[in-house]
Amino acid sequence: MAQSKAEAESADPTTAIKAEEEAAYLAKRHRVSPAIVREIMRQIGSSERSAIEREIQRGKARR
């Protein structure tokens, strides 16, 4: 039985809470919406802080 990564993360409530806290922290630090940070996390498939910050900077450079 194969589970997707999102389903596996949703099953553990502490992981979901940590991801939300991380998204809120990064959103405040980079002055973007938490929804944008969550979308970046979903797109790159990683919740690693440095990878998310790189993507935020790339997005800001395009503006």
N, C-alpha and C positions, 0 to 999 in steps of 0.2 A: 504494500500500500504506500503510494508516494504522496507526500505532503509538500505543498509549496512552502517557500521560505516565509511568506507572509502569514500563512495559517499557523506555522510553528511558532512564530513570534507572538501571534495574537493569543495563543494558548497560555502563555506565561504572563500573568498580569504585571509582575515586577519589571519585565523587559519592556512592556508597553509604557509603563510609568517612567522608566529611565529614558526611553526614547522621547517622550513628551517633554521631560525636563531638559534634555539636551537640545531639543528643537527650540524651546523657549529661551534658553541661554544664548544659543547662537543667533536667534532672531533679534534679541535685545542688543547683543554685541555688534552685529552688523547692520542694525537698523533696517531690518526687513520683516515681513510678516512671518509668523510661525508656520502658516500654511505654505509659504514658499519654501521654507526649510524642510517641511515634511515632504513636499513634492520633490525636492532635490534628493532627499533620502530615498524616496521610492524610485526615482529615475536611475540613480547610480547603483542602487541595490546595496548600499553600505551605510552604516551609521557611524562610520569612522569620522571623527571631528575634522581632521586635516583634509580629507577628501571633500567633505561638505563645504569647508571654508574655501577650498580651491574653486569649486563650482560657483559659489557666491561671488567670488572675485571675478571670475570669467563673465558672469552675468552682468556685473557692474561695469566691466570694461566695454561691453557691447552697447551700453546706454550712451 
